[in-house]
Amino acid sequence: MKNRSRYEVIAAILTSCIRMETRTKIMYKAMLSNDQCKLYIQFLLKCGLIKEMTNGEKRYYSITESGSKFLFNFEKLKQMLPTIMEEDIHDHYNLTV
């Protein structure tokens, strides 16, 4: 598996939090270890990108409006980036297609 950037991991977590999920489900969906998942969830809670809810003893996490904006902009950037990088490489090395 290719190494992911922090932003790709955050996007995977936010995507899994679109539906209210437990930490275990987030961990599996985002393909993270338990320790990694805990750290990212703490960070995302602190940043206000996800929120925590409890139902009895179970904790659930859900994406916030700020988290949705981050995810939307991240997806837009992913669509733009390959085009920009390709153009720069072609210009830099004087390549013709």
PyRosetta script that sets phi, psi and omega in degrees:
from pyrosetta import init, pose_from_sequence

init()
pose = pose_from_sequence("MKNRSRYEVIAAILTSCIRMETRTKIMYKAMLSNDQCKLYIQFLLKCGLIKEMTNGEKRYYSITESGSKFLFNFEKLKQMLPTIMEEDIHDHYNLTV")
pose.set_psi(1, 137.3)
pose.set_omega(1, 179.1)
pose.set_phi(2, -67.9)
pose.set_psi(2, 142.5)
pose.set_omega(2, 175.4)
pose.set_phi(3, -65.9)
pose.set_psi(3, 139.4)
pose.set_omega(3, 179.7)
pose.set_phi(4, -104.9)
pose.set_psi(4, 149.4)
pose.set_omega(4, 174.6)
pose.set_phi(5, -75.3)
pose.set_psi(5, 165.3)
pose.set_omega(5, 176.7)
pose.set_phi(6, -58.8)
pose.set_psi(6, -38.1)
pose.set_omega(6, -179.1)
pose.set_phi(7, -67.4)
pose.set_psi(7, -35.3)
pose.set_omega(7, 176.7)
pose.set_phi(8, -67.3)
pose.set_psi(8, -37.9)
pose.set_omega(8, 176.9)
pose.set_phi(9, -65.5)
pose.set_psi(9, -45.1)
pose.set_omega(9, 178.6)
pose.set_phi(10, -60.0)
pose.set_psi(10, -43.3)
pose.set_omega(10, 179.0)
pose.set_phi(11, -62.8)
pose.set_psi(11, -38.8)
pose.set_omega(11, 178.6)
pose.set_phi(12, -64.5)
pose.set_psi(12, -41.0)
pose.set_omega(12, 178.5)
pose.set_phi(13, -65.9)
pose.set_psi(13, -46.7)
pose.set_omega(13, -179.4)
pose.set_phi(14, -62.0)
pose.set_psi(14, -39.3)
pose.set_omega(14, 178.2)
pose.set_phi(15, -61.7)
pose.set_psi(15, -41.7)
pose.set_omega(15, 179.6)
pose.set_phi(16, -70.6)
pose.set_psi(16, -22.7)
pose.set_omega(16, -179.7)
pose.set_phi(17, -87.4)
pose.set_psi(17, 2.0)
pose.set_omega(17, 176.7)
pose.set_phi(18, -59.7)
pose.set_psi(18, -39.8)
pose.set_omega(18, 169.9)
pose.set_phi(19, -98.1)
pose.set_psi(19, 143.6)
pose.set_omega(19, 179.4)
pose.set_phi(20, -58.6)
pose.set_psi(20, 122.3)
pose.set_omega(20, -176.4)
pose.set_phi(21, -133.2)
pose.set_psi(21, 156.3)
pose.set_omega(21, 173.3)
pose.set_phi(22, -83.0)
pose.set_psi(22, 165.9)
pose.set_omega(22, 179.9)
pose.set_phi(23, -61.1)
pose.set_psi(23, -38.4)
pose.set_omega(23, -179.9)
pose.set_phi(24, -61.6)
pose.set_psi(24, -44.4)
pose.set_omega(24, 179.0)
pose.set_phi(25, -64.9)
pose.set_psi(25, -40.9)
pose.set_omega(25, 177.9)
pose.set_phi(26, -60.9)
pose.set_psi(26, -44.6)
pose.set_omega(26, -178.9)
pose.set_phi(27, -57.5)
pose.set_psi(27, -46.3)
pose.set_omega(27, -179.3)
pose.set_phi(28, -70.6)
pose.set_psi(28, -43.4)
pose.set_omega(28, -178.3)
pose.set_phi(29, -66.8)
pose.set_psi(29, -36.6)
pose.set_omega(29, -179.4)
pose.set_phi(30, -90.2)
pose.set_psi(30, -0.9)
pose.set_omega(30, 179.7)
pose.set_phi(31, 55.2)
pose.set_psi(31, 58.6)
pose.set_omega(31, -179.5)
pose.set_phi(32, -122.8)
pose.set_psi(32, 158.0)
pose.set_omega(32, 171.4)
pose.set_phi(33, -77.0)
pose.set_psi(33, 166.2)
pose.set_omega(33, 179.6)
pose.set_phi(34, -59.6)
pose.set_psi(34, -45.4)
pose.set_omega(34, -179.8)
pose.set_phi(35, -63.4)
pose.set_psi(35, -43.5)
pose.set_omega(35, 178.2)
pose.set_phi(36, -61.6)
pose.set_psi(36, -44.1)
pose.set_omega(36, -178.3)
pose.set_phi(37, -61.1)
pose.set_psi(37, -44.4)
pose.set_omega(37, 178.8)
pose.set_phi(38, -59.1)
pose.set_psi(38, -46.5)
pose.set_omega(38, -178.7)
pose.set_phi(39, -62.9)
pose.set_psi(39, -46.2)
pose.set_omega(39, -179.4)
pose.set_phi(40, -65.1)
pose.set_psi(40, -41.3)
pose.set_omega(40, 179.8)
pose.set_phi(41, -62.9)
pose.set_psi(41, -43.6)
pose.set_omega(41, 177.1)
pose.set_phi(42, -59.1)
pose.set_psi(42, -44.2)
pose.set_omega(42, 179.6)
pose.set_phi(43, -63.1)
pose.set_psi(43, -46.5)
pose.set_omega(43, -178.0)
pose.set_phi(44, -67.8)
pose.set_psi(44, -33.8)
pose.set_omega(44, 174.1)
pose.set_phi(45, -64.2)
pose.set_psi(45, -45.7)
pose.set_omega(45, -179.5)
pose.set_phi(46, -61.9)
pose.set_psi(46, -36.9)
pose.set_omega(46, 179.9)
pose.set_phi(47, -80.5)
pose.set_psi(47, -11.0)
pose.set_omega(47, -179.8)
pose.set_phi(48, 79.6)
pose.set_psi(48, 19.2)
pose.set_omega(48, -179.9)
pose.set_phi(49, -87.6)
pose.set_psi(49, -20.8)
pose.set_omega(49, 172.6)
pose.set_phi(50, -134.5)
pose.set_psi(50, 162.6)
pose.set_omega(50, 175.9)
pose.set_phi(51, -128.7)
pose.set_psi(51, 154.3)
pose.set_omega(51, -178.6)
pose.set_phi(52, -106.9)
pose.set_psi(52, 137.2)
pose.set_omega(52, 175.8)
pose.set_phi(53, -130.8)
pose.set_psi(53, 150.9)
pose.set_omega(53, 178.0)
pose.set_phi(54, -120.5)
pose.set_psi(54, 146.8)
pose.set_omega(54, 175.3)
pose.set_phi(55, -135.0)
pose.set_psi(55, 96.1)
pose.set_omega(55, -172.9)
pose.set_phi(56, 71.5)
pose.set_psi(56, -121.9)
pose.set_omega(56, 179.0)
pose.set_phi(57, -96.1)
pose.set_psi(57, -9.2)
pose.set_omega(57, -178.1)
pose.set_phi(58, -85.0)
pose.set_psi(58, 140.0)
pose.set_omega(58, 175.3)
pose.set_phi(59, -106.4)
pose.set_psi(59, 135.8)
pose.set_omega(59, 178.0)
pose.set_phi(60, -122.9)
pose.set_psi(60, 152.8)
pose.set_omega(60, 179.6)
pose.set_phi(61, -125.6)
pose.set_psi(61, 140.9)
pose.set_omega(61, -178.1)
pose.set_phi(62, -139.0)
pose.set_psi(62, 148.7)
pose.set_omega(62, -179.6)
pose.set_phi(63, -72.2)
pose.set_psi(63, 144.7)
pose.set_omega(63, 176.8)
pose.set_phi(64, -97.1)
pose.set_psi(64, 177.0)
pose.set_omega(64, 176.8)
pose.set_phi(65, -61.9)
pose.set_psi(65, -41.0)
pose.set_omega(65, 177.3)
pose.set_phi(66, -62.6)
pose.set_psi(66, -39.1)
pose.set_omega(66, 177.6)
pose.set_phi(67, -64.1)
pose.set_psi(67, -39.4)
pose.set_omega(67, 177.8)
pose.set_phi(68, -64.8)
pose.set_psi(68, -39.6)
pose.set_omega(68, 177.5)
pose.set_phi(69, -64.2)
pose.set_psi(69, -43.4)
pose.set_omega(69, 177.8)
pose.set_phi(70, -58.4)
pose.set_psi(70, -47.6)
pose.set_omega(70, -177.8)
pose.set_phi(71, -62.6)
pose.set_psi(71, -42.6)
pose.set_omega(71, 178.6)
pose.set_phi(72, -61.3)
pose.set_psi(72, -48.2)
pose.set_omega(72, -178.9)
pose.set_phi(73, -68.6)
pose.set_psi(73, -34.8)
pose.set_omega(73, 177.2)
pose.set_phi(74, -63.1)
pose.set_psi(74, -43.8)
pose.set_omega(74, 179.2)
pose.set_phi(75, -64.7)
pose.set_psi(75, -39.3)
pose.set_omega(75, 176.9)
pose.set_phi(76, -62.3)
pose.set_psi(76, -43.7)
pose.set_omega(76, -179.8)
pose.set_phi(77, -63.9)
pose.set_psi(77, -41.1)
pose.set_omega(77, 178.3)
pose.set_phi(78, -60.9)
pose.set_psi(78, -35.6)
pose.set_omega(78, 179.5)
pose.set_phi(79, -71.5)
pose.set_psi(79, -35.1)
pose.set_omega(79, -177.7)
pose.set_phi(80, -79.9)
pose.set_psi(80, -36.9)
pose.set_omega(80, -170.7)
pose.set_phi(81, -59.1)
pose.set_psi(81, -47.5)
pose.set_omega(81, -179.3)
pose.set_phi(82, -58.9)
pose.set_psi(82, -37.9)
pose.set_omega(82, 179.0)
pose.set_phi(83, -64.6)
pose.set_psi(83, -45.5)
pose.set_omega(83, -178.8)
pose.set_phi(84, -64.0)
pose.set_psi(84, -46.0)
pose.set_omega(84, -178.9)
pose.set_phi(85, -63.7)
pose.set_psi(85, -41.0)
pose.set_omega(85, 179.9)
pose.set_phi(86, -62.4)
pose.set_psi(86, -43.9)
pose.set_omega(86, 179.7)
pose.set_phi(87, -63.2)
pose.set_psi(87, -43.5)
pose.set_omega(87, 179.7)
pose.set_phi(88, -62.6)
pose.set_psi(88, -41.9)
pose.set_omega(88, -179.6)
pose.set_phi(89, -65.1)
pose.set_psi(89, -44.0)
pose.set_omega(89, 179.6)
pose.set_phi(90, -63.8)
pose.set_psi(90, -41.9)
pose.set_omega(90, 179.2)
pose.set_phi(91, -66.2)
pose.set_psi(91, -43.3)
pose.set_omega(91, -176.2)
pose.set_phi(92, -63.9)
pose.set_psi(92, -41.3)
pose.set_omega(92, -176.7)
pose.set_phi(93, -100.2)
pose.set_psi(93, 8.6)
pose.set_omega(93, -179.7)
pose.set_phi(94, 52.7)
pose.set_psi(94, 46.3)
pose.set_omega(94, -179.5)
pose.set_phi(95, -88.1)
pose.set_psi(95, 145.7)
pose.set_omega(95, 174.2)
pose.set_phi(96, -117.7)
pose.set_psi(96, 145.5)
pose.set_omega(96, -178.7)
pose.set_phi(97, -107.0)
pose.dump_pdb("model.pdb")
